[in-house]
């Protein structure tokens, strides 16, 4: 077992705005690997919905569902990116 602390989400990334205010935010403290796995699952579902949306007639519900799933996924990836590129870097040698 490593004595280095596990990287976790920083919780600074909002998504889905209402009246110029974020309605949702990525939670801090989620292990980075698990957060990225969840984002991957969300993107997979969004991909399936966009294929359905391409073939569905007279409805946009698939496209809107895919839109919100991709917004959530992007927020998770952006939050993880902030953790991985934060400055100054966290000293994990101590």
Rosetta constraint file for C-alpha pairs under 8 A:
AtomPair CA 4 CA 92 HARMONIC 5.90 0.50
AtomPair CA 4 CA 93 HARMONIC 7.60 0.50
AtomPair CA 5 CA 92 HARMONIC 7.13 0.50
AtomPair CA 6 CA 31 HARMONIC 6.78 0.50
AtomPair CA 7 CA 31 HARMONIC 5.96 0.50
AtomPair CA 7 CA 32 HARMONIC 5.81 0.50
AtomPair CA 7 CA 83 HARMONIC 7.43 0.50
AtomPair CA 8 CA 28 HARMONIC 6.91 0.50
AtomPair CA 8 CA 29 HARMONIC 4.93 0.50
AtomPair CA 8 CA 30 HARMONIC 4.98 0.50
AtomPair CA 8 CA 31 HARMONIC 4.17 0.50
AtomPair CA 8 CA 32 HARMONIC 4.88 0.50
AtomPair CA 8 CA 80 HARMONIC 7.65 0.50
AtomPair CA 8 CA 83 HARMONIC 7.36 0.50
AtomPair CA 9 CA 26 HARMONIC 7.74 0.50
AtomPair CA 9 CA 27 HARMONIC 7.00 0.50
AtomPair CA 9 CA 28 HARMONIC 4.83 0.50
AtomPair CA 9 CA 29 HARMONIC 5.25 0.50
AtomPair CA 9 CA 30 HARMONIC 5.22 0.50
AtomPair CA 9 CA 31 HARMONIC 6.36 0.50
AtomPair CA 9 CA 32 HARMONIC 5.90 0.50
AtomPair CA 9 CA 35 HARMONIC 7.51 0.50
AtomPair CA 9 CA 79 HARMONIC 6.12 0.50
AtomPair CA 9 CA 80 HARMONIC 5.63 0.50
AtomPair CA 9 CA 83 HARMONIC 6.48 0.50
AtomPair CA 10 CA 27 HARMONIC 7.40 0.50
AtomPair CA 10 CA 28 HARMONIC 4.71 0.50
AtomPair CA 10 CA 29 HARMONIC 6.60 0.50
AtomPair CA 10 CA 79 HARMONIC 6.30 0.50
AtomPair CA 10 CA 80 HARMONIC 7.28 0.50
AtomPair CA 10 CA 82 HARMONIC 7.33 0.50
AtomPair CA 10 CA 83 HARMONIC 6.13 0.50
AtomPair CA 11 CA 25 HARMONIC 6.86 0.50
AtomPair CA 11 CA 26 HARMONIC 5.03 0.50
AtomPair CA 11 CA 27 HARMONIC 4.65 0.50
AtomPair CA 11 CA 28 HARMONIC 3.88 0.50
AtomPair CA 11 CA 29 HARMONIC 7.43 0.50
AtomPair CA 11 CA 79 HARMONIC 6.57 0.50
AtomPair CA 12 CA 25 HARMONIC 7.09 0.50
AtomPair CA 12 CA 26 HARMONIC 6.80 0.50
AtomPair CA 12 CA 27 HARMONIC 7.90 0.50
AtomPair CA 12 CA 28 HARMONIC 7.62 0.50
AtomPair CA 12 CA 79 HARMONIC 6.53 0.50
AtomPair CA 13 CA 25 HARMONIC 5.64 0.50
AtomPair CA 13 CA 26 HARMONIC 5.65 0.50
AtomPair CA 13 CA 75 HARMONIC 5.79 0.50
AtomPair CA 13 CA 76 HARMONIC 7.50 0.50
AtomPair CA 13 CA 78 HARMONIC 6.95 0.50
AtomPair CA 13 CA 79 HARMONIC 5.49 0.50
AtomPair CA 14 CA 22 HARMONIC 5.62 0.50
AtomPair CA 14 CA 23 HARMONIC 7.46 0.50
AtomPair CA 14 CA 24 HARMONIC 5.67 0.50
AtomPair CA 14 CA 25 HARMONIC 4.01 0.50
AtomPair CA 14 CA 26 HARMONIC 6.30 0.50
AtomPair CA 14 CA 75 HARMONIC 6.62 0.50
AtomPair CA 15 CA 22 HARMONIC 5.89 0.50
AtomPair CA 15 CA 23 HARMONIC 6.78 0.50
AtomPair CA 15 CA 24 HARMONIC 5.40 0.50
AtomPair CA 15 CA 25 HARMONIC 5.83 0.50
AtomPair CA 15 CA 26 HARMONIC 7.92 0.50
AtomPair CA 15 CA 71 HARMONIC 6.57 0.50
AtomPair CA 15 CA 72 HARMONIC 6.58 0.50
AtomPair CA 15 CA 75 HARMONIC 6.23 0.50
AtomPair CA 16 CA 22 HARMONIC 5.85 0.50
AtomPair CA 16 CA 23 HARMONIC 5.71 0.50
AtomPair CA 16 CA 24 HARMONIC 6.17 0.50
AtomPair CA 16 CA 68 HARMONIC 7.88 0.50
AtomPair CA 16 CA 71 HARMONIC 7.33 0.50
AtomPair CA 17 CA 21 HARMONIC 5.16 0.50
AtomPair CA 17 CA 22 HARMONIC 4.26 0.50
AtomPair CA 17 CA 23 HARMONIC 5.42 0.50
AtomPair CA 17 CA 24 HARMONIC 7.69 0.50
AtomPair CA 18 CA 22 HARMONIC 6.30 0.50
AtomPair CA 18 CA 23 HARMONIC 6.25 0.50
AtomPair CA 25 CA 75 HARMONIC 7.88 0.50
AtomPair CA 26 CA 75 HARMONIC 6.74 0.50
AtomPair CA 26 CA 76 HARMONIC 6.31 0.50
AtomPair CA 26 CA 79 HARMONIC 7.21 0.50
AtomPair CA 30 CA 34 HARMONIC 7.00 0.50
AtomPair CA 30 CA 35 HARMONIC 6.29 0.50
AtomPair CA 31 CA 35 HARMONIC 6.19 0.50
AtomPair CA 32 CA 36 HARMONIC 6.13 0.50
AtomPair CA 32 CA 80 HARMONIC 6.30 0.50
AtomPair CA 33 CA 37 HARMONIC 6.17 0.50
AtomPair CA 34 CA 38 HARMONIC 6.19 0.50
AtomPair CA 35 CA 39 HARMONIC 6.24 0.50
AtomPair CA 35 CA 76 HARMONIC 6.62 0.50
AtomPair CA 35 CA 80 HARMONIC 7.83 0.50
AtomPair CA 36 CA 40 HARMONIC 6.11 0.50
AtomPair CA 36 CA 76 HARMONIC 7.04 0.50
AtomPair CA 36 CA 77 HARMONIC 6.65 0.50
AtomPair CA 36 CA 80 HARMONIC 7.75 0.50
AtomPair CA 37 CA 41 HARMONIC 6.33 0.50
AtomPair CA 38 CA 42 HARMONIC 6.24 0.50
AtomPair CA 38 CA 73 HARMONIC 7.93 0.50
AtomPair CA 39 CA 43 HARMONIC 6.14 0.50
AtomPair CA 39 CA 72 HARMONIC 7.57 0.50
AtomPair CA 39 CA 73 HARMONIC 4.61 0.50
AtomPair CA 39 CA 74 HARMONIC 7.65 0.50
AtomPair CA 39 CA 76 HARMONIC 6.32 0.50
AtomPair CA 39 CA 77 HARMONIC 7.03 0.50
AtomPair CA 40 CA 44 HARMONIC 6.17 0.50
AtomPair CA 40 CA 73 HARMONIC 7.40 0.50
AtomPair CA 41 CA 45 HARMONIC 6.38 0.50
AtomPair CA 42 CA 46 HARMONIC 6.20 0.50
AtomPair CA 42 CA 69 HARMONIC 5.78 0.50
AtomPair CA 42 CA 70 HARMONIC 7.06 0.50
AtomPair CA 42 CA 72 HARMONIC 7.79 0.50
AtomPair CA 42 CA 73 HARMONIC 6.18 0.50
AtomPair CA 43 CA 47 HARMONIC 6.08 0.50
AtomPair CA 43 CA 69 HARMONIC 6.70 0.50
AtomPair CA 43 CA 70 HARMONIC 6.04 0.50
AtomPair CA 43 CA 73 HARMONIC 6.43 0.50
AtomPair CA 44 CA 48 HARMONIC 6.43 0.50
AtomPair CA 45 CA 49 HARMONIC 6.24 0.50
AtomPair CA 45 CA 66 HARMONIC 7.48 0.50
AtomPair CA 45 CA 69 HARMONIC 7.67 0.50
AtomPair CA 46 CA 50 HARMONIC 6.15 0.50
AtomPair CA 46 CA 65 HARMONIC 7.27 0.50
AtomPair CA 46 CA 66 HARMONIC 4.31 0.50
AtomPair CA 46 CA 67 HARMONIC 7.43 0.50
AtomPair CA 46 CA 69 HARMONIC 5.85 0.50
AtomPair CA 46 CA 70 HARMONIC 6.43 0.50
AtomPair CA 47 CA 51 HARMONIC 6.45 0.50
AtomPair CA 47 CA 66 HARMONIC 7.23 0.50
AtomPair CA 48 CA 52 HARMONIC 6.40 0.50
AtomPair CA 49 CA 53 HARMONIC 6.00 0.50
AtomPair CA 49 CA 62 HARMONIC 5.30 0.50
AtomPair CA 49 CA 63 HARMONIC 6.69 0.50
AtomPair CA 49 CA 65 HARMONIC 7.26 0.50
AtomPair CA 49 CA 66 HARMONIC 5.75 0.50
AtomPair CA 50 CA 54 HARMONIC 6.16 0.50
AtomPair CA 50 CA 62 HARMONIC 6.55 0.50
AtomPair CA 50 CA 63 HARMONIC 5.93 0.50
AtomPair CA 50 CA 66 HARMONIC 6.27 0.50
AtomPair CA 51 CA 55 HARMONIC 6.79 0.50
AtomPair CA 52 CA 56 HARMONIC 5.95 0.50
AtomPair CA 52 CA 62 HARMONIC 6.63 0.50
AtomPair CA 53 CA 57 HARMONIC 7.99 0.50
AtomPair CA 53 CA 59 HARMONIC 7.89 0.50
AtomPair CA 53 CA 60 HARMONIC 6.81 0.50
AtomPair CA 53 CA 61 HARMONIC 7.81 0.50
AtomPair CA 53 CA 62 HARMONIC 5.14 0.50
AtomPair CA 53 CA 63 HARMONIC 5.58 0.50
AtomPair CA 60 CA 64 HARMONIC 6.31 0.50
AtomPair CA 61 CA 65 HARMONIC 6.10 0.50
AtomPair CA 62 CA 66 HARMONIC 6.15 0.50
AtomPair CA 63 CA 67 HARMONIC 6.05 0.50
AtomPair CA 64 CA 68 HARMONIC 6.34 0.50
AtomPair CA 65 CA 69 HARMONIC 6.22 0.50
AtomPair CA 66 CA 70 HARMONIC 6.07 0.50
AtomPair CA 67 CA 71 HARMONIC 6.25 0.50
AtomPair CA 68 CA 72 HARMONIC 6.24 0.50
AtomPair CA 69 CA 73 HARMONIC 6.15 0.50
AtomPair CA 70 CA 74 HARMONIC 5.97 0.50
AtomPair CA 71 CA 75 HARMONIC 6.26 0.50
AtomPair CA 72 CA 76 HARMONIC 6.42 0.50
AtomPair CA 73 CA 77 HARMONIC 6.27 0.50
AtomPair CA 74 CA 78 HARMONIC 5.93 0.50
AtomPair CA 75 CA 79 HARMONIC 6.02 0.50
AtomPair CA 76 CA 80 HARMONIC 6.23 0.50
AtomPair CA 77 CA 81 HARMONIC 6.09 0.50
AtomPair CA 78 CA 82 HARMONIC 6.30 0.50
AtomPair CA 79 CA 83 HARMONIC 6.55 0.50
AtomPair CA 80 CA 84 HARMONIC 6.26 0.50
AtomPair CA 81 CA 85 HARMONIC 6.04 0.50
AtomPair CA 82 CA 86 HARMONIC 5.54 0.50
AtomPair CA 85 CA 89 HARMONIC 7.50 0.50
AtomPair CA 86 CA 90 HARMONIC 7.96 0.50
